[in-house]
Amino acid sequence: MNEYSNLFFDENYEIISSDRYSLGKKKFIGNGIKCRFCENDKSKTTFSNESHAIPRFIGNKRIILRDECDVCNEFFSKNLENHFDKYTKPHRTFGRIKRYTKIPTYKSKDKQTRISVDKERDVEIFIPLESDIDMLSNPIKIPLDFEPHIPTAVYKTLVKMALSIIENEDEMLAFKITIKWLLEKDHSKHFMLPLKMQVQFIENGDTINDFVCLFRRKEGKTEVPYAIFAIGFGSWVYQIIVPSHLDGQLFSYSTPYLYIPCEKVSAKVVDLSDSEKQSFSETWNLKYHAMEDTKITM
């Protein structure tokens, strides 16, 4: 992870968990005796399912959280990760990230534009003849429709990932109230506002090594958030503040972006505070020099 850090993170934070999640032997966190979320043990719940610390649909093949009971696993899947799945689907298609056994196919809201990945991992884009997309432009601007999702649930999913990769149980003490917020089904009951996610995107079509990293501030540092979590997949890096009661009510922090060692990186801030279901569209800029493995059909 040092290749992604910068002076701000080096001076203010310690890395308490960092790993790649798609390559290598399986890594197990915890002992499966007590759930770190509901705190029930084997006398009150079961631990039969293989709980992924990072959702499988984002590419996680190896990091397994033993300290997540079957009840919490089902709750997170239905109430949080389902929304993160919908939010990231178009990005995962371009990033060639498998959802379990295959890469998801993107379809526009009107079902006319379709983007898929073939067996040779080439991106295939099908655009209707009557489309307004200018095929002679550089970059080609392709609008993407995102499926209805709850933004707060997307943010909560990222927080849940951060807490799932913690290996030292003592570190969990800082997130007791955070966990209660995660388990609250009513997403309008906020623990921290605003819920802002910093997003970085590699514009030239390159991808980065998948990674997750959880930063915890160093002792004596009080002017920065207690914890910051980042995840990289495909051409994207998401970065959030992980809420903790140790921050009090001072949630107006402004943190720099994690350094990404790539050219042509764009950045933006996305507000995920809305607790109502919504959908939106954004424009994908597909540049010619990144189209060697791209097929466009009209």
C-alpha positions as CSV (number, residue, x, y, z in Angstrom):
1,M,0.0,0.0,0.0
2,N,2.9,2.4,0.4
3,E,2.8,3.1,-3.4
4,Y,-0.7,4.7,-2.8
5,S,0.1,6.8,0.3
6,N,1.2,10.4,0.4
7,L,2.6,12.8,3.0
8,F,-0.7,13.4,4.7
9,F,-1.3,9.8,5.3
10,D,2.3,9.1,6.3
11,E,2.3,11.8,8.9
12,N,-1.2,11.3,10.4
13,Y,-2.0,7.6,10.0
14,E,-1.0,4.0,10.6
15,I,-2.2,1.3,8.3
16,I,-4.0,-1.3,10.5
17,S,-5.2,-3.5,7.6
18,S,-4.2,-3.7,4.0
19,D,-4.4,-6.4,1.4
20,R,-5.3,-7.5,-2.1
21,Y,-8.5,-9.5,-2.3
22,S,-8.7,-11.2,-5.7
23,L,-5.3,-13.1,-5.8
24,G,-3.7,-15.5,-3.5
25,K,-4.7,-18.1,-1.0
26,K,-7.7,-17.6,1.2
27,K,-7.2,-15.4,4.2
28,F,-9.4,-16.0,7.3
29,I,-10.1,-13.2,9.8
30,G,-11.4,-14.2,13.3
31,N,-12.2,-17.5,14.9
32,G,-15.9,-17.9,14.3
33,I,-16.8,-18.0,18.0
34,K,-18.6,-14.6,18.3
35,C,-20.1,-12.3,15.7
36,R,-18.3,-8.9,15.7
37,F,-21.5,-7.1,14.7
38,C,-24.4,-8.5,16.8
39,E,-22.0,-10.0,19.4
40,N,-24.0,-13.3,19.5
41,D,-22.0,-16.4,20.0
42,K,-22.5,-20.0,18.8
43,S,-25.0,-20.6,21.6
44,K,-27.4,-18.0,20.0
45,T,-26.6,-18.0,16.3
46,T,-24.9,-20.0,13.5
47,F,-21.7,-19.5,11.4
48,S,-22.4,-21.8,8.5
49,N,-22.1,-19.4,5.6
50,E,-18.7,-18.3,4.2
51,S,-18.9,-14.5,4.9
52,H,-16.8,-12.5,2.5
53,A,-15.1,-9.4,4.1
54,I,-15.4,-7.8,0.7
55,P,-18.4,-8.7,-1.5
56,R,-17.7,-11.5,-4.0
57,F,-19.2,-9.4,-6.8
58,I,-16.5,-6.8,-6.5
59,G,-13.9,-9.5,-7.1
60,N,-13.1,-10.8,-3.6
61,K,-12.0,-14.4,-3.9
62,R,-9.9,-14.8,-0.7
63,I,-10.6,-12.6,2.4
64,I,-13.2,-14.4,4.6
65,L,-14.5,-13.0,7.9
66,R,-15.2,-15.9,10.3
67,D,-16.6,-13.5,12.9
68,E,-19.8,-12.8,11.0
69,C,-22.9,-14.9,11.8
70,D,-25.4,-16.1,9.3
71,V,-28.1,-13.6,10.5
72,C,-25.8,-10.6,10.0
73,N,-24.5,-12.0,6.7
74,E,-28.1,-12.2,5.3
75,F,-28.9,-8.7,6.7
76,F,-25.9,-7.1,5.1
77,S,-26.5,-8.9,1.8
78,K,-30.2,-7.7,1.5
79,N,-30.0,-4.3,3.1
80,L,-26.6,-3.0,2.2
81,E,-24.6,-5.0,-0.4
82,N,-27.5,-5.2,-2.8
83,H,-27.4,-1.4,-3.2
84,F,-23.6,-1.4,-3.7
85,D,-24.0,-4.1,-6.3
86,K,-26.4,-1.9,-8.3
87,Y,-24.3,1.3,-7.8
88,T,-21.0,-0.3,-9.1
89,K,-22.4,-2.5,-11.9
90,P,-21.5,-0.3,-14.9
91,H,-18.0,0.3,-13.5
92,R,-17.5,-3.4,-13.0
93,T,-18.5,-4.1,-16.6
94,F,-15.8,-1.8,-17.9
95,G,-13.4,-3.0,-15.3
96,R,-14.0,-6.7,-16.3
97,I,-14.8,-7.7,-12.8
98,K,-16.7,-11.0,-12.4
99,R,-19.8,-11.2,-10.4
100,Y,-19.3,-14.7,-9.1
101,T,-18.7,-16.6,-12.4
102,K,-19.2,-13.9,-15.1
103,I,-18.7,-10.2,-15.8
104,P,-22.0,-8.3,-15.6
105,T,-23.6,-7.0,-18.7
106,Y,-24.7,-3.4,-18.7
107,K,-28.0,-2.3,-20.3
108,S,-29.3,1.2,-20.6
109,K,-32.6,2.1,-19.0
110,D,-34.3,1.9,-22.4
111,K,-32.5,-1.4,-23.1
112,Q,-31.2,-0.1,-26.4
113,T,-27.5,0.3,-25.5
114,R,-25.7,-2.8,-24.2
115,I,-22.1,-3.2,-23.0
116,S,-20.6,-6.7,-22.4
117,V,-17.3,-8.5,-22.3
118,D,-16.6,-11.5,-24.6
119,K,-14.6,-14.6,-23.9
120,E,-11.4,-12.8,-25.0
121,R,-12.2,-10.1,-22.4
122,D,-12.8,-7.5,-25.2
123,V,-15.4,-4.9,-24.4
124,E,-18.4,-5.0,-26.8
125,I,-20.6,-1.9,-27.1
126,F,-23.9,-2.2,-28.9
127,I,-25.4,1.3,-29.8
128,P,-28.7,1.8,-31.7
129,L,-28.4,3.5,-35.1
130,E,-30.8,6.3,-33.9
131,S,-28.5,7.1,-30.9
132,D,-27.3,10.6,-30.3
133,I,-23.8,9.4,-29.4
134,D,-21.2,11.0,-31.6
135,M,-19.0,8.2,-32.8
136,L,-16.5,10.6,-34.4
137,S,-15.7,12.4,-31.1
138,N,-12.6,11.8,-29.1
139,P,-13.4,10.7,-26.4
140,I,-16.7,9.0,-27.3
141,K,-19.2,10.1,-24.6
142,I,-21.4,7.2,-23.6
143,P,-24.1,7.9,-21.0
144,L,-24.5,5.2,-18.3
145,D,-27.8,4.6,-16.3
146,F,-27.4,3.4,-12.8
147,E,-30.0,1.1,-11.3
148,P,-32.1,2.4,-8.4
149,H,-30.3,2.2,-5.1
150,I,-30.1,3.8,-1.7
151,P,-27.0,6.0,-1.4
152,T,-26.7,5.7,2.3
153,A,-26.7,1.9,2.0
154,V,-23.8,2.2,-0.5
155,Y,-21.8,4.2,2.1
156,K,-22.7,1.7,4.8
157,T,-21.4,-1.2,2.7
158,L,-18.0,0.5,2.4
159,V,-18.0,1.0,6.2
160,K,-18.9,-2.7,6.7
161,M,-16.0,-3.7,4.5
162,A,-13.6,-1.5,6.6
163,L,-14.7,-3.2,9.8
164,S,-14.6,-6.6,8.2
165,I,-10.9,-6.5,7.4
166,I,-9.8,-5.5,10.9
167,E,-7.7,-8.4,12.4
168,N,-6.9,-7.0,15.8
169,E,-10.1,-7.2,17.9
170,D,-8.9,-4.3,20.1
171,E,-9.3,-2.0,17.1
172,M,-13.1,-2.7,17.1
173,L,-13.7,-0.8,20.3
174,A,-13.6,2.5,18.3
175,F,-16.6,1.3,16.2
176,K,-19.2,0.1,18.7
177,I,-21.7,2.8,17.9
178,T,-20.7,2.6,14.2
179,I,-21.8,-1.1,14.2
180,K,-25.2,-0.2,15.8
181,W,-25.7,2.3,12.9
182,L,-24.8,-0.4,10.3
183,L,-27.4,-2.8,11.8
184,E,-30.1,-0.1,11.7
185,K,-32.5,-1.0,8.9
186,D,-33.9,2.5,8.7
187,H,-31.3,4.3,6.7
188,S,-32.7,7.7,7.5
189,K,-31.3,7.3,11.1
190,H,-27.9,8.8,10.6
191,F,-24.8,8.6,12.7
192,M,-22.7,10.9,10.6
193,L,-23.5,13.5,8.0
194,P,-22.7,14.3,5.3
195,L,-21.7,10.9,3.9
196,K,-19.2,11.9,1.2
197,M,-17.2,9.5,-0.9
198,Q,-14.1,10.6,-2.7
199,V,-13.8,8.9,-6.1
200,Q,-10.8,8.7,-8.4
201,F,-11.0,7.3,-11.9
202,I,-8.2,6.4,-14.3
203,E,-9.3,8.0,-17.5
204,N,-7.0,6.3,-20.1
205,G,-8.6,2.9,-19.6
206,D,-5.8,1.5,-17.4
207,T,-6.6,-0.5,-14.3
208,I,-5.0,-0.7,-10.9
209,N,-4.3,-3.7,-8.6
210,D,-7.3,-4.4,-6.5
211,F,-6.7,-3.4,-2.8
212,V,-8.3,-2.5,0.4
213,C,-6.7,-0.4,3.1
214,L,-7.8,0.9,6.5
215,F,-6.0,3.9,8.0
216,R,-6.2,4.7,11.7
217,R,-4.9,8.0,13.0
218,K,-1.7,8.1,15.0
219,E,-1.8,8.8,18.7
220,G,-1.8,12.5,19.4
221,K,-3.4,13.4,16.0
222,T,-6.8,15.1,16.7
223,E,-7.4,17.3,13.7
224,V,-8.0,14.4,11.3
225,P,-10.7,11.7,11.1
226,Y,-10.2,8.7,13.3
227,A,-10.3,6.2,10.3
228,I,-10.2,6.3,6.5
229,F,-11.0,3.4,4.3
230,A,-10.1,3.0,0.6
231,I,-10.8,0.3,-1.9
232,G,-9.5,0.0,-5.5
233,F,-11.0,-2.0,-8.3
234,G,-10.9,-1.8,-12.1
235,S,-10.2,1.9,-12.9
236,W,-11.7,3.3,-9.7
237,V,-10.7,4.0,-6.1
238,Y,-13.4,4.8,-3.5
239,Q,-12.3,6.6,-0.3
240,I,-14.5,7.3,2.8
241,I,-14.2,8.4,6.4
242,V,-15.2,5.5,8.7
243,P,-17.4,7.1,11.4
244,S,-16.3,6.6,15.0
245,H,-17.7,8.0,18.2
246,L,-14.0,9.1,18.9
247,D,-14.5,11.8,16.4
248,G,-17.4,13.3,18.4
249,Q,-19.6,15.5,16.2
250,L,-16.9,17.1,14.2
251,F,-17.6,15.5,10.8
252,S,-16.6,18.4,8.6
253,Y,-13.2,17.0,7.9
254,S,-11.6,17.5,4.5
255,T,-9.0,14.9,3.6
256,P,-6.8,14.7,0.5
257,Y,-7.1,11.9,-2.0
258,L,-5.0,8.8,-1.7
259,Y,-2.2,9.0,-4.2
260,I,-2.8,6.9,-7.3
261,P,0.4,6.1,-9.4
262,C,-1.3,6.5,-12.8
263,E,-1.5,9.2,-15.4
264,K,-4.8,10.9,-16.3
265,V,-6.6,10.5,-13.0
266,S,-9.8,12.5,-12.4
267,A,-11.4,13.0,-9.0
268,K,-14.7,14.0,-7.6
269,V,-16.7,13.9,-4.4
270,V,-20.0,12.0,-4.3
271,D,-22.6,12.8,-1.6
272,L,-24.2,9.5,-0.4
273,S,-26.3,11.1,2.4
274,D,-29.7,10.4,0.7
275,S,-31.6,7.6,2.5
276,E,-34.3,7.3,-0.3
277,K,-33.9,5.1,-3.3
278,Q,-32.7,7.0,-6.4
279,S,-31.1,6.4,-9.8
280,F,-28.9,8.6,-11.9
281,S,-26.9,8.8,-15.1
282,E,-23.3,9.7,-15.8
283,T,-21.2,10.0,-18.9
284,W,-18.3,7.6,-19.6
285,N,-15.5,9.1,-21.7
286,L,-14.0,6.3,-23.9
287,K,-10.8,7.6,-25.5
288,Y,-9.6,6.2,-28.8
289,H,-6.2,5.1,-27.5
290,A,-7.9,2.9,-25.0
291,M,-10.0,1.2,-27.6
292,E,-7.6,-1.5,-28.8
293,D,-9.7,-4.1,-27.0
294,T,-13.0,-2.5,-27.6
295,K,-15.6,-3.4,-30.3
296,I,-18.4,-1.0,-31.2
297,T,-21.5,-2.2,-33.1
298,M,-24.4,0.0,-34.3
